[in-house]
Amino acid sequence: MDRRSRAAAASLGLLALLLVAAAGTAHAQSPTSAGEMDTTQLCKEAQQQLPGDPNIAAFKKCAATKPIPQDCCAKLAPFAKYLPCLKTPEYRSAVEAFLSGTTSIDEVRTTCLV
């Protein structure tokens, strides 16, 4: 995997991580298919495991530097598997709220996914 691909995966993973961490009280929608059921399980897992992850706080802190540095974007890499959670409106809103005042999902995508 080249540097750009790793940065992209990291960025998407961080977004998912932030989304889940910020959505500690948000609940996934009821699954209606096997794929949605898998995503619901994944998001529940993230809700339980990610809020205390130090990489979340570290990303938010370094994302205050503009443009967001690539080493900051790289903090997202371990969380790429949680990307499907961003499709859930509750989680997306929670991530935006968590990032508020520092950055946004759109800025992270623009900066980290180049």
N, C-alpha and C positions, 0 to 999 in steps of 0.2 A: 504494500500500500504506500503510495507516494505521500509527500508532505501535505499536498492540497487535500487529498482524500482523507488523511488523518485529521486535518484541521476541520474539514466538513463534518466528519463523523463526531468529532469532539464537540463542535458547536451544536449540532443537533442533539447530542446526548445531554449537554448542559441545559439546553432549553427544556428538555424533558425532565431533567433532574429538578430544575428550578420550579417547573410547573408542579411537579408532584410534591415537592417540599413545601411550597407555598400553599398548596391545596390540602393541607393536613386535615381539614374538616370537610372538604368536598368529597362527594361520593361518585363513583363511576356509574354510568347509566346501566340499567338492567340489560344484560346480554340477550340478544335475540338470535345469534348465530354462533357457530364454533369460533370463528375469528374474533368476534366481539367478546366472547367469553374469555378467550386467551388474553385479550387486551385488558379486560376488566381485572383479571387476576394479576397481570403485570402491574397495572396501576395501583392496585391494593398493596402489592409487594413494595412498590416504590414509596407509597404513603408511609409504610411502616419503617422502611430502612433509610430513606434519604433525608428526612428533616434534620437529623443531627450530623450529617456528613460535613466534615470541615471543608470539602471542596466547594460546597455551595457558597459558604461565607467568603471563601477565598476568591471565587469567581466574581461575586458581587463587588467585592472590594477592588479587585484589579480592573473590572469593567468600567470603573469610574474614570480611568485614563482613556483619553480619546486620541486617535482611534483605539479601539480595544486591541491590545497587543496579542500577537499570535500565541505567546506562551500562556496568556490568560485563556484564550479560546481552547487551548489544548486541555484545560482542566475539565472540559466536557466529555472527553473521550470515553471514560469509564461508564458513562450513562447513556450511550447511544441506544441501548436496547429499550429505553423508556420513551423513545420518540413517538410511538403510536398514541401515547397518552395526550399529546398535544391536540389531537383531534377532538377531544372532549371539551366542550365550551367551558365547563366549570374549572378544569385544570388550566386551560389557556388564560382565563381571566385571573386566576390565582397567581400564575407566573407573572403576568403583566403587573399585578399589584405588588408582588414581591420585588420586581425590578424597578418599580416606579422611583423616580428620582435619581436613578443610576444609569439605566439603559432601558431598552425595550426588546421584545422578541424580534421585531423588524431590524433594529440596529445590529443585534447579534447576528442575525442571518446575513445582513449586508456585509458586515465587517469580517465575520469569521468564516463565511462560506465562499470566499473569493478564491 
